[in-house]
Amino acid sequence: MIIKKGDYTFCGEDTRPHRWALNIDGTLVQLDRLSYAEFVARTPDIDKHKSGQPTMYYVADDGGFATLYPPADKDYELVQLSN
């Protein structure tokens, strides 16, 4: 799945818990999966929309989507990792 520049949410094929990584030049860089409380605690209060290479995400309570931080500064390939 490709996340586009500016994206900060994504939706997987199903709602089961998964781990995600970015494919950066053939190397998988795993994203940290956080609870919503952890996510809020680790994201800065100012300039929440500054773009960069996403490093973390949390999954909505209903499992329907996930939110990345920071928002993507360019297009990235997002890869679902096997559990």
C-alpha positions in Angstrom: 0.0 0.0 0.0 1.3 3.5 -0.8 0.8 6.3 1.5 1.0 9.7 -0.3 2.7 12.8 0.7 0.6 14.5 3.4 -1.2 11.3 4.4 -1.6 10.8 8.2 -4.2 8.0 8.2 -4.5 4.6 6.5 -6.8 1.7 6.4 -5.6 -1.9 6.2 -7.4 -4.8 4.4 -8.9 -6.1 7.7 -9.3 -4.9 11.2 -7.2 -7.5 13.0 -4.1 -6.1 14.8 -1.1 -5.9 12.6 2.4 -4.4 12.7 3.4 -2.0 9.9 6.7 -0.9 8.4 7.8 1.5 5.7 9.8 0.1 2.8 12.8 2.6 2.5 15.1 1.6 -0.4 14.4 -2.1 0.2 14.8 -1.9 4.0 11.7 -2.4 6.2 11.6 0.2 8.9 9.0 -0.9 11.5 6.6 1.7 12.9 5.9 1.8 16.6 2.4 0.8 17.4 1.1 2.9 20.3 -2.1 3.2 22.3 -4.0 6.5 21.8 -2.7 7.7 25.2 0.9 6.8 24.3 0.5 8.5 20.9 -0.8 11.7 22.5 2.0 11.7 25.1 4.7 11.2 22.4 3.5 13.7 19.8 4.4 17.4 20.4 1.6 19.8 21.2 2.9 22.4 18.7 3.0 21.9 15.0 1.4 18.5 15.0 1.2 18.6 11.2 4.9 19.0 10.4 5.7 16.4 7.8 8.5 13.8 8.0 9.1 10.1 7.7 6.3 8.4 9.8 7.7 6.6 12.9 4.6 5.7 14.9 0.9 5.0 14.6 -2.2 4.1 16.7 -5.2 2.2 15.6 -8.7 3.6 16.2 -10.8 1.7 18.8 -13.0 0.1 16.1 -9.9 -0.9 14.1 -11.2 0.9 11.0 -8.2 3.1 10.5 -4.8 4.1 11.9 -3.2 7.5 12.4 0.5 8.0 11.5 2.9 10.6 13.0 4.4 12.6 11.6 2.4 13.0 8.4 4.3 11.7 5.3 6.7 14.1 3.7 6.7 12.1 0.5 5.2 8.9 -0.9 6.1 5.8 1.1 5.3 2.1 0.6 3.6 0.8 3.7 4.0 -2.9 4.4 2.0 -5.1 6.7 4.2 -7.4 8.7 3.3 -10.9 9.6 2.6 -11.5 13.3 
